[in-house]
Amino acid sequence: MARYEAHLHCPPLGSGTQQHTAEQLAGALGVELTWLDRRNASMALLLQPQGLSVRLLLEFQAPGEITLLLSSREGMGKGAPQTLSCFERVLALLSEQLPATQLRYRSDRDGPIKQR
C-alpha cells in the first residue's frame, strides 16, 4: 500500500481561507470534497488508465500548518509511480494556491517518519 505524507508551513490561514484552499484543490483535481470536521478534508481520486483509487486527506493544523496524506493500494515495491505522480501534482497545486508555502517534510524525500 502506497502512502505519501507532507507537512507544509504557510502564513496563518483563517477558516474561510482553509475552506477556499481545499475547494480550489478539489476543483483543480476534478473531485468531490468531503469535510470530515472543520479542520480535516477528504478527497477520493481515480487515476487513469488503470483506475487506481487514491485517498487524499488534508489536515489544517495550528495556524499555518497543513498536513497532506495521500494513500492508495498501489505497491511500494517499485515506488508506487502513479501515486507518487499524483502526490507531486497535489503539492504543485497547493504551492500555486499558497505561494508562500514552505515544504517542511516530504516522506518520499525525508524518510517514512517525520523526525522532529
VMD Tcl script that draws the C-alpha trace (Angstrom):
set ca {
  {0.00 0.00 0.00}
  {1.40 3.38 -1.03}
  {1.43 6.20 1.50}
  {2.95 9.63 0.98}
  {2.89 12.41 3.55}
  {3.91 16.07 3.50}
  {3.96 18.84 6.10}
  {3.69 22.39 4.84}
  {4.08 25.73 6.56}
  {2.43 28.91 5.32}
  {1.18 32.20 6.76}
  {-1.72 31.59 9.18}
  {-4.94 30.70 7.37}
  {-8.39 31.62 8.63}
  {-11.13 29.02 8.42}
  {-12.52 30.70 5.28}
  {-9.12 30.53 3.58}
  {-8.71 26.89 4.59}
  {-12.08 26.04 3.10}
  {-11.32 28.00 -0.07}
  {-7.92 26.29 -0.44}
  {-9.46 22.82 -0.11}
  {-12.27 23.69 -2.53}
  {-9.80 25.07 -5.10}
  {-7.68 21.93 -4.82}
  {-10.71 19.68 -5.28}
  {-11.79 21.73 -8.29}
  {-8.34 21.54 -9.88}
  {-8.31 17.77 -9.37}
  {-11.89 17.41 -10.60}
  {-13.05 15.55 -7.48}
  {-15.60 15.97 -4.73}
  {-14.53 17.39 -1.38}
  {-15.81 15.98 1.90}
  {-15.26 17.83 5.18}
  {-14.69 15.33 7.99}
  {-14.78 18.17 10.52}
  {-13.89 21.87 10.39}
  {-10.12 21.20 10.01}
  {-9.98 17.94 8.02}
  {-10.97 17.39 4.41}
  {-11.01 14.23 2.30}
  {-10.98 13.65 -1.45}
  {-11.13 10.46 -3.50}
  {-9.37 10.33 -6.86}
  {-9.45 7.71 -9.59}
  {-6.19 7.64 -11.54}
  {-6.26 6.56 -15.16}
  {-5.55 4.38 -17.10}
  {-5.81 1.54 -14.53}
  {-8.47 3.22 -12.40}
  {-6.31 3.28 -9.28}
  {-8.23 4.67 -6.29}
  {-6.32 7.27 -4.25}
  {-7.43 8.87 -0.99}
  {-6.26 12.40 -0.18}
  {-6.55 13.81 3.34}
  {-5.81 17.44 4.20}
  {-5.43 18.50 7.81}
  {-5.27 22.17 8.67}
  {-3.43 22.12 11.99}
  {-2.10 25.03 14.02}
  {-2.23 28.37 12.18}
  {-0.13 27.98 9.06}
  {0.44 24.23 9.33}
  {-1.01 21.83 6.76}
  {-0.54 18.06 6.67}
  {-1.24 16.18 3.44}
  {-1.63 12.40 3.33}
  {-2.08 10.54 0.06}
  {-2.63 6.77 0.03}
  {-3.56 4.04 -2.42}
  {-3.35 0.27 -2.84}
  {-0.51 0.63 -5.35}
  {2.52 -1.44 -4.36}
  {5.58 0.35 -3.00}
  {7.98 -2.23 -4.47}
  {8.64 -0.01 -7.50}
  {7.99 3.28 -5.69}
  {4.24 3.48 -6.49}
  {4.79 5.72 -9.55}
  {1.12 6.61 -10.15}
  {0.54 7.56 -6.52}
  {3.82 9.47 -6.37}
  {2.92 11.40 -9.53}
  {-0.44 12.32 -8.01}
  {1.31 13.38 -4.77}
  {3.66 15.66 -6.72}
  {0.73 17.17 -8.61}
  {-1.15 17.91 -5.37}
  {1.96 19.54 -3.86}
  {2.39 21.67 -7.01}
  {-1.26 22.76 -6.93}
  {-1.02 23.71 -3.26}
  {2.14 25.73 -3.88}
  {0.34 27.58 -6.70}
  {-2.63 28.35 -4.45}
  {-0.50 29.32 -1.45}
  {2.72 30.78 -2.93}
  {4.28 31.48 0.49}
  {4.06 27.80 1.42}
  {7.25 26.06 2.53}
  {7.58 22.29 2.35}
  {8.96 21.18 5.73}
  {8.72 17.40 5.37}
  {8.05 15.05 2.49}
  {8.04 11.30 3.18}
  {9.49 10.23 -0.18}
  {12.40 12.63 0.28}
  {12.93 12.77 4.05}
  {12.06 9.22 5.11}
  {8.86 7.49 6.14}
  {8.68 9.05 9.62}
  {8.96 12.76 10.35}
  {11.94 13.48 12.59}
  {11.37 16.37 14.98}
}
mol new
graphics top color blue
foreach p $ca { graphics top sphere $p radius 0.5 }
foreach p [lrange $ca 0 end-1] q [lrange $ca 1 end] { graphics top cylinder $p $q radius 0.2 }
display resetview
